């Protein structure tokens, strides 16, 4: 089953962090990362488990972001999908169906997990999320971020660190669905071509939205 575009947006708008201070708490590491990382590129493996506990939906791909407000979430397996945020609009493209959805990147972006990556730093984070230490589990140190907005679509976001590297992310949505992300080959502050964060609908594609 293909991952719904709505999830891709939230999830991208969901992904990988490399915080800074080795002896700091998880929250302090997250804030340090947000204030010192302007761009990031990472591979991801994603698993989505429904509240019913049915067999997980698995996917994998590549994520990139560049502050402020630009990101690229590219699913490569099992079905290709692409989401691009250019700072003003975000685009979701399904190449198999030749369908494009476009929406404005408004204030609602700040209340989603995307704000953890493509936002404007720790001040923006604390404006939109309540942060708490999440303890240790599976060899990782966890941080919990709870959206302040009731209509964000998510109840909680958890980020797991191994030392100074973020290795995992868990998202619990308002329908009881849990999304788990594992990040590999994380590059902090790489030089990313501007064209990666622009999208032009392909000829013949069906475009819907604003």
C-alpha distance (Angstrom), angle and dihedral (degrees) to the residues before:
residue distance angle dihedral
X1 . . .
X2 3.78 . .
X3 3.78 119.8 .
X4 3.84 108.5 -108.3
X5 3.81 115.9 -110.6
X6 3.82 88.2 -125.7
X7 3.77 89.1 62.5
X8 3.77 93.0 46.5
X9 3.78 89.9 55.0
X10 3.75 93.3 50.7
X11 3.71 93.5 41.8
X12 3.69 92.4 48.3
X13 2.08 98.4 36.8
X14 3.61 64.7 58.4
X15 4.24 132.3 73.9
X16 3.95 167.6 76.2
X17 3.77 127.5 18.2
X18 3.80 135.1 -174.9
X19 3.81 109.2 -166.3
X20 3.75 124.9 -164.4
X21 3.82 124.5 -135.2
X22 3.81 113.3 73.8
X23 3.83 95.9 -155.5
X24 3.77 97.7 36.2
X25 3.78 126.5 107.5
X26 3.79 119.8 -96.0
X27 3.79 91.6 -101.9
X28 3.81 91.3 50.4
X29 3.81 90.7 49.4
X30 3.78 91.1 51.5
X31 3.81 92.4 49.9
X32 3.81 90.9 47.5
X33 3.79 90.6 52.5
X34 3.79 92.9 49.1
X35 3.80 92.3 51.1
X36 3.81 96.4 44.7
X37 3.80 106.7 36.0
X38 3.78 118.4 79.2
X39 3.80 98.3 170.9
X40 3.79 139.2 12.6
X41 3.79 140.7 -175.3
X42 3.83 125.1 -166.4
X43 3.77 143.5 155.4
X44 3.80 116.1 -121.4
X45 3.79 139.8 -161.7
X46 3.79 114.1 -158.2
X47 3.80 132.6 -163.7
X48 3.83 124.4 -174.7
X49 3.81 119.8 -162.2
X50 3.81 120.6 -171.4
X51 3.80 122.6 -139.8
X52 3.81 87.9 -107.2
X53 3.81 89.3 62.1
X54 3.80 94.8 -125.1
X55 3.80 120.1 158.9
X56 3.84 110.3 -55.6
X57 3.80 122.3 -107.7
X58 3.81 108.3 -126.3
X59 3.79 130.0 -161.5
X60 3.80 140.0 158.1
X61 3.77 138.3 -160.3
X62 3.78 148.8 117.3
X63 3.81 130.9 -58.6
X64 3.80 129.9 -164.8
X65 3.78 134.9 171.6
X66 3.78 138.7 178.2
X67 3.77 122.8 -168.6
X68 2.88 133.8 -85.5
X69 3.78 105.0 40.1
X70 3.81 103.4 -40.9
X71 3.79 123.8 119.6
X72 3.79 144.8 150.9
X73 3.83 123.5 -153.5
X74 3.79 111.8 -175.0
X75 3.81 120.5 -176.0
X76 3.80 111.2 -161.1
X77 3.84 103.0 170.5
X78 2.99 138.5 80.9
X79 3.82 92.4 -7.5
X80 3.82 125.1 6.6
X81 3.79 117.4 -115.8
X82 3.79 131.7 158.6
X83 3.79 133.6 -158.5
X84 3.79 121.9 -174.3
X85 3.81 129.0 -177.2
X86 3.81 114.4 -164.9
X87 3.81 97.6 -176.9
X88 3.81 94.1 -95.5
X89 3.80 105.4 42.3
X90 3.77 136.7 17.9
X91 3.76 122.9 -141.4
X92 3.81 129.6 -157.8
X93 3.80 116.0 -164.3
X94 3.79 128.3 -171.5
X95 3.84 105.7 -169.2
X96 3.82 94.5 -170.0
X97 3.80 93.1 55.4
X98 3.82 92.5 32.0
X99 3.80 89.3 -132.0
X100 3.81 127.4 144.7
X101 3.81 126.2 -168.3
X102 3.81 119.4 -168.1
X103 3.81 129.3 -172.0
X104 3.78 136.9 169.9
X105 3.80 117.1 -99.7
X106 3.78 98.3 -127.1
X107 3.76 135.9 155.8
X108 3.79 91.5 -62.3
X109 3.81 89.7 74.2
X110 3.80 89.1 68.8
X111 3.80 90.7 61.5
X112 3.83 95.3 52.9
X113 3.82 131.9 77.0
X114 3.81 87.5 -98.5
X115 3.79 87.3 77.7
X116 3.79 88.7 65.9
X117 3.80 89.3 64.8
X118 3.78 113.5 21.8
X119 3.80 99.4 29.0
X120 3.78 127.7 107.9
X121 3.80 100.5 -94.9
X122 3.80 141.3 -79.5
X123 3.82 94.3 -39.2
X124 3.80 89.9 59.0
X125 3.80 90.1 45.1
X126 3.81 94.6 54.5
X127 3.79 90.4 45.8
X128 3.80 90.9 59.2
X129 3.82 103.7 28.6
X130 3.79 139.7 43.0
X131 3.82 108.0 -135.3
X132 3.80 127.5 -149.9
X133 3.80 138.0 166.9
X134 3.81 109.7 -99.3
X135 3.79 100.1 -162.2
X136 3.82 126.2 -132.9
X137 3.80 126.1 -50.4
X138 3.80 133.5 157.9
X139 3.79 90.3 2.3
X140 3.81 93.1 -57.6
X141 3.79 133.2 109.7
X142 3.81 110.0 -129.0
X143 3.79 135.5 -149.3
X144 3.82 122.1 -166.0
X145 3.81 122.6 -147.6
X146 3.81 117.2 -170.1
X147 3.83 116.8 -168.4
X148 3.81 114.5 -119.8
X149 3.81 90.6 -150.3
X150 3.79 115.8 82.7
X151 3.82 92.6 -149.6
X152 3.79 98.6 53.4
X153 3.81 91.8 106.8
X154 3.81 91.3 -126.9
X155 3.78 131.4 90.8
X156 3.79 97.9 -167.1
X157 3.80 144.2 -6.9
X158 3.82 120.9 -153.8
X159 3.80 124.3 -165.0
X160 3.81 121.8 -163.7
X161 3.82 122.9 -154.2
X162 3.80 130.9 -163.0
X163 3.78 102.6 -161.2
X164 3.79 105.9 -50.9
X165 3.80 94.4 -20.2
X166 3.78 126.0 90.3
X167 3.80 107.6 -135.1
X168 3.79 104.7 166.3
X169 3.78 144.5 28.5
X170 3.79 129.9 -169.9
X171 3.80 125.3 -165.6
X172 3.82 124.0 -167.2
X173 3.79 112.1 -165.1
X174 3.80 129.9 -158.6
X175 3.83 91.2 -98.2
X176 3.80 93.8 58.8
X177 3.81 93.6 -103.9
X178 3.81 115.8 142.6
X179 3.78 122.0 -152.6
X180 3.81 119.2 -165.2
X181 3.81 121.9 -164.2
X182 3.81 127.7 -169.6
X183 3.83 118.2 -166.8
X184 3.81 126.4 -151.2
X185 3.81 136.3 176.1
X186 3.78 92.0 20.2
X187 3.83 115.2 -171.1
X188 3.79 117.0 -165.0
X189 3.82 119.9 -149.9
X190 3.82 97.2 -4.7
X191 3.80 120.4 169.7
X192 3.81 105.5 -101.9
X193 3.80 123.6 -167.5
X194 3.85 112.9 -115.7
X195 3.80 89.9 -129.3
X196 3.81 90.5 68.2
X197 3.80 88.3 71.9
X198 3.78 97.4 47.9
X199 3.79 126.1 82.1
X200 3.80 131.7 -166.9
X201 3.82 116.8 -174.7
X202 3.82 110.1 -113.9
X203 3.80 117.6 -114.1
X204 3.79 111.1 -83.2
X205 3.81 95.1 18.6
X206 3.81 118.3 137.8
X207 3.84 107.2 -121.1
X208 3.82 121.6 -159.8
X209 3.80 131.3 176.1
X210 3.78 138.7 38.3
